[in-house]
Amino acid sequence: MAISEAQLETWTGIGAGATSKATYATIKTALERNDAPYSGKSYSIYLQGSYGNDTNVYRDSDVDVVMCTSAIFYPNTSDISGDALARYNSNRGGTTYSAAEFKTQVLAHLRSQFGQTVAAGNKAIFIPGNGARRDADVLACAEHRRYFQFTDGGPQDYYEGVCFFLPDGTLIENYPKMHLTNCTAKHQATNTWFKPTVRLYKNMRNRMIEQGRIGEGLAPSYFIEGLLYNVPPDRFGGSHVANFTDTLNWLHAADRSNFVCANERFYLLRDGSKVTWRAASCVTFLKALVEFWNAGG
């Protein structure tokens, strides 16, 4: 028994927007205060995640904010060699400022603005909600540059991302702006079906969690976006029933080994990486979707 067209359409709807917008505005204003300890450093603030990409659903809670300093950057030069690497090394400068110091300053400032319940996690700084303000995660990070050539060191030589360090010292690099840009392009290429389809899959995931079909952390939103990013544009559209069955059937039949994340800088399905999805988890998720569909939701 398939799920009805009306139910699928309901599940494509966007979640609460007003409260998340107000939460972001409040946090951004606080971060931009002139008395912040990092106020003399260059930085940028923007949304990432479901709220930044308009793929949020009603069960989504945290508003994800990027607070990135460009006063320093961390490079990845593994893709250049020879003369290009020599030019990079000869132009490389030094600084005593660090991502760790920046995160410490951001944490102290956020506590001064929102209280001592603000807590530093392994990745982001958590700000608990209060009243109409939603829970928020602030990723205090530094600019990251993945060089693919080195001419004069300008932005034409590298992919710009962000990076932060885990407590064990592991550097994590990511590309939230590229993710956002590519998802928007995919949305346009699918005649605006991509983002509603992501919301549909996320709502189905949430319902399956509630029913005990899958575990809470099996299919993070970021990886669902990446999964659907790999589906060809011509598989999207039509009725909501056709849109779901066509995208899901394609995903089942596809060779998923070379799927990429929506930022196109990493493969989507790889074991042993902190920025990729486990292939077995993807298989479990797709199988659960089929069973959920056949059971009528």
C-alpha positions as CSV (number, residue, x, y, z in Angstrom):
1,M,0.0,0.0,0.0
2,A,1.7,3.2,-1.2
3,I,1.7,6.5,0.6
4,S,-0.8,8.9,-0.7
5,E,0.0,11.9,-2.9
6,A,-1.5,14.3,-0.3
7,Q,0.8,12.9,2.5
8,L,3.9,13.1,0.3
9,E,3.1,16.7,-0.5
10,T,2.7,17.5,3.2
11,W,6.1,16.0,3.8
12,T,7.7,18.3,1.2
13,G,6.8,21.4,3.2
14,I,9.4,23.6,4.8
15,G,9.7,23.7,8.6
16,A,9.5,26.7,10.9
17,G,11.3,29.7,9.3
18,A,10.5,32.7,11.4
19,T,12.0,31.5,14.7
20,S,15.1,30.2,13.0
21,K,15.6,33.5,11.2
22,A,15.1,35.4,14.4
23,T,17.6,33.1,16.2
24,Y,20.2,33.6,13.6
25,A,19.8,37.4,13.7
26,T,20.1,37.5,17.5
27,I,23.3,35.4,17.4
28,K,24.8,37.2,14.5
29,T,24.2,40.6,16.3
30,A,25.9,39.3,19.4
31,L,28.9,37.9,17.5
32,E,29.4,41.2,15.7
33,R,29.7,43.3,18.9
34,N,32.6,45.7,18.9
35,D,33.6,44.6,22.4
36,A,34.2,40.9,21.3
37,P,37.8,39.8,22.0
38,Y,38.2,38.9,18.3
39,S,36.7,42.2,17.0
40,G,40.0,43.3,15.4
41,K,40.2,40.1,13.3
42,S,38.5,39.5,10.0
43,Y,35.7,37.0,10.0
44,S,32.4,36.1,8.3
45,I,29.2,34.8,9.7
46,Y,26.6,32.7,7.8
47,L,24.1,29.9,8.1
48,Q,24.9,26.4,7.1
49,G,22.9,23.1,7.4
50,S,19.2,22.7,6.8
51,Y,18.2,26.2,7.7
52,G,20.9,27.7,5.5
53,N,19.8,25.5,2.6
54,D,16.0,25.7,3.0
55,T,15.7,22.0,3.6
56,N,14.6,22.2,7.2
57,V,11.6,20.3,8.4
58,Y,9.5,20.7,11.5
59,R,11.5,18.2,13.6
60,D,14.8,20.1,12.9
61,S,15.9,22.0,16.0
62,D,19.4,23.5,16.0
63,V,20.2,26.5,13.9
64,D,23.7,26.0,12.5
65,V,25.9,29.1,12.3
66,V,29.4,29.4,10.8
67,M,31.7,31.9,12.5
68,C,34.8,31.7,10.3
69,T,38.0,33.8,10.8
70,S,40.1,34.7,7.7
71,A,42.8,36.3,9.9
72,I,44.5,32.9,9.4
73,F,44.1,30.0,7.1
74,Y,45.1,26.3,7.1
75,P,46.3,24.9,3.8
76,N,46.1,21.5,2.1
77,T,48.8,21.2,-0.5
78,S,48.5,17.5,-1.3
79,D,47.3,18.2,-4.8
80,I,50.2,20.3,-5.9
81,S,53.9,19.4,-6.4
82,G,57.1,20.5,-8.2
83,D,57.4,24.1,-9.1
84,A,53.9,24.9,-7.8
85,L,54.7,23.5,-4.3
86,A,58.0,25.3,-4.3
87,R,56.3,28.6,-5.1
88,Y,53.8,28.0,-2.3
89,N,56.6,27.2,0.2
90,S,58.6,30.3,-0.7
91,N,55.5,32.5,-0.2
92,R,54.3,31.0,3.0
93,G,54.1,33.3,5.9
94,G,53.6,32.7,9.6
95,T,51.3,33.8,12.4
96,T,50.9,33.2,16.1
97,Y,47.1,33.3,15.9
98,S,45.3,30.0,15.8
99,A,41.9,28.4,15.3
100,A,42.0,27.2,18.9
101,E,42.5,30.8,20.2
102,F,39.7,32.0,18.0
103,K,37.3,29.3,19.3
104,T,38.3,30.2,22.9
105,Q,37.5,33.9,22.2
106,V,34.2,33.1,20.5
107,L,33.2,30.8,23.4
108,A,34.0,33.4,26.0
109,H,32.1,36.1,24.2
110,L,29.0,33.9,23.6
111,R,29.0,33.1,27.3
112,S,29.1,36.8,28.2
113,Q,26.1,37.3,25.9
114,F,24.0,34.2,26.5
115,G,25.2,32.8,29.9
116,Q,27.3,30.0,31.3
117,T,25.0,27.3,29.8
118,V,26.8,28.0,26.5
119,A,29.0,24.9,26.0
120,A,31.9,23.9,23.8
121,G,31.3,20.6,22.0
122,N,33.8,18.5,20.0
123,K,32.9,20.5,16.9
124,A,30.6,23.5,17.6
125,I,29.6,25.7,20.5
126,F,26.1,25.0,21.7
127,I,23.8,27.9,22.7
128,P,20.6,26.6,24.3
129,G,17.3,28.1,23.3
130,N,15.4,30.6,25.4
131,G,11.8,31.5,24.8
132,A,11.4,32.1,21.0
133,R,15.1,31.6,20.4
134,R,15.9,28.1,19.1
135,D,18.9,26.0,20.1
136,A,21.9,26.9,18.0
137,D,25.3,25.5,17.2
138,V,28.1,28.0,16.3
139,L,31.0,26.5,14.4
140,A,34.0,28.7,15.3
141,C,36.4,27.8,12.6
142,A,39.2,29.1,10.3
143,E,39.6,29.5,6.6
144,H,40.8,26.4,4.8
145,R,42.5,26.4,1.4
146,R,42.8,23.3,-0.7
147,Y,45.3,24.2,-3.4
148,F,45.0,22.7,-6.9
149,Q,47.7,25.0,-8.3
150,F,49.9,27.9,-7.2
151,T,50.5,30.9,-9.4
152,D,50.4,34.0,-7.3
153,G,48.5,32.6,-4.3
154,G,45.2,34.3,-5.2
155,P,41.7,32.7,-4.9
156,Q,42.1,31.3,-8.4
157,D,44.6,28.8,-7.0
158,Y,42.5,27.0,-4.3
159,Y,39.1,25.9,-3.2
160,E,38.0,27.9,-0.1
161,G,36.5,26.1,2.8
162,V,36.6,26.1,6.6
163,C,38.4,23.9,9.1
164,F,38.4,23.2,12.8
165,F,40.1,20.8,15.1
166,L,38.7,17.9,17.1
167,P,39.8,17.5,20.7
168,D,42.4,14.9,19.6
169,G,44.0,17.4,17.2
170,T,42.4,16.0,14.0
171,L,41.8,18.7,11.4
172,I,38.4,18.6,9.8
173,E,37.9,20.5,6.5
174,N,34.6,21.2,4.9
175,Y,33.1,23.5,2.2
176,P,29.7,24.8,3.4
177,K,29.5,27.6,0.8
178,M,30.2,25.2,-2.0
179,H,27.6,22.9,-0.6
180,L,25.0,25.7,-0.5
181,T,25.9,26.9,-4.1
182,N,25.8,23.4,-5.6
183,C,22.5,22.5,-3.9
184,T,20.9,25.7,-5.2
185,A,22.1,24.9,-8.7
186,K,20.7,21.4,-8.3
187,H,17.4,22.9,-7.2
188,Q,17.2,25.0,-10.3
189,A,18.3,22.2,-12.6
190,T,15.4,20.0,-11.2
191,N,12.8,22.7,-11.8
192,T,12.8,23.4,-8.1
193,W,12.1,19.8,-7.1
194,F,15.4,19.1,-5.3
195,K,14.9,20.9,-2.0
196,P,11.3,19.7,-1.5
197,T,12.5,16.2,-2.3
198,V,15.2,16.5,0.4
199,R,12.5,17.6,2.9
200,L,10.3,14.6,1.9
201,Y,13.1,12.1,2.5
202,K,14.0,13.8,5.8
203,N,10.4,13.7,7.0
204,M,10.2,10.0,6.0
205,R,13.4,9.4,7.9
206,N,11.9,11.1,11.0
207,R,8.8,9.0,10.8
208,M,10.8,5.9,10.5
209,I,12.8,6.9,13.6
210,E,9.6,7.4,15.5
211,Q,8.4,4.0,14.5
212,G,11.6,2.3,15.5
213,R,12.5,1.2,12.0
214,I,15.9,3.0,12.0
215,G,18.2,4.5,14.6
216,E,18.4,8.2,15.3
217,G,21.9,8.8,13.8
218,L,21.6,6.5,10.8
219,A,20.9,9.1,8.1
220,P,22.0,12.7,9.0
221,S,20.4,15.4,7.0
222,Y,23.7,16.4,5.4
223,F,24.1,13.0,3.8
224,I,20.5,12.8,2.6
225,E,21.2,16.0,0.7
226,G,24.3,14.5,-0.7
227,L,22.5,11.3,-1.6
228,L,19.9,13.1,-3.6
229,Y,22.4,15.5,-5.1
230,N,23.7,12.6,-7.2
231,V,20.3,11.8,-8.7
232,P,20.0,13.0,-12.3
233,P,17.7,16.0,-12.7
234,D,15.4,14.1,-15.1
235,R,14.4,11.8,-12.3
236,F,12.8,14.6,-10.3
237,G,9.3,16.0,-10.9
238,G,5.8,14.9,-12.0
239,S,3.5,13.9,-9.2
240,H,4.9,13.5,-5.7
241,V,4.4,9.8,-6.0
242,A,6.3,9.6,-9.2
243,N,9.0,11.9,-7.9
244,F,9.7,9.7,-4.9
245,T,9.5,6.4,-6.6
246,D,11.7,7.6,-9.6
247,T,14.4,9.0,-7.3
248,L,14.4,6.0,-4.9
249,N,14.4,3.4,-7.8
250,W,17.3,5.2,-9.4
251,L,19.3,5.3,-6.1
252,H,18.7,1.6,-5.6
253,A,19.9,0.7,-9.1
254,A,22.8,3.1,-9.2
255,D,26.5,2.3,-8.6
256,R,26.8,4.5,-5.5
257,S,30.5,3.9,-5.0
258,N,31.5,7.2,-6.7
259,F,28.7,9.4,-5.4
260,V,30.1,12.7,-4.2
261,C,29.0,15.0,-1.3
262,A,27.1,18.1,-2.5
263,N,30.3,20.2,-2.1
264,E,31.9,17.9,-4.7
265,R,35.2,17.9,-2.7
266,F,34.6,14.5,-1.0
267,Y,33.1,11.1,-2.0
268,L,29.8,10.6,-0.2
269,L,30.2,7.0,0.8
270,R,33.5,6.1,2.4
271,D,34.4,4.2,5.5
272,G,37.1,5.5,7.8
273,S,36.5,9.2,7.1
274,K,35.0,11.8,9.5
275,V,33.3,13.7,6.7
276,T,31.7,10.8,4.8
277,W,28.7,8.5,5.2
278,R,29.2,4.8,5.8
279,A,28.1,2.7,2.8
280,A,26.3,0.2,5.0
281,S,24.3,3.0,6.7
282,C,23.2,4.2,3.3
283,V,22.1,0.7,2.3
284,T,20.1,0.3,5.5
285,F,18.4,3.6,5.0
286,L,17.4,2.8,1.4
287,K,16.1,-0.6,2.4
288,A,14.1,1.0,5.2
289,L,12.6,3.5,2.8
290,V,11.3,0.7,0.6
291,E,9.8,-1.1,3.5
292,F,8.2,2.1,4.8
293,W,6.7,2.8,1.4
294,N,5.4,-0.7,1.0
295,A,3.8,-0.5,4.4
296,G,2.0,2.7,3.5
297,G,4.0,4.8,6.0
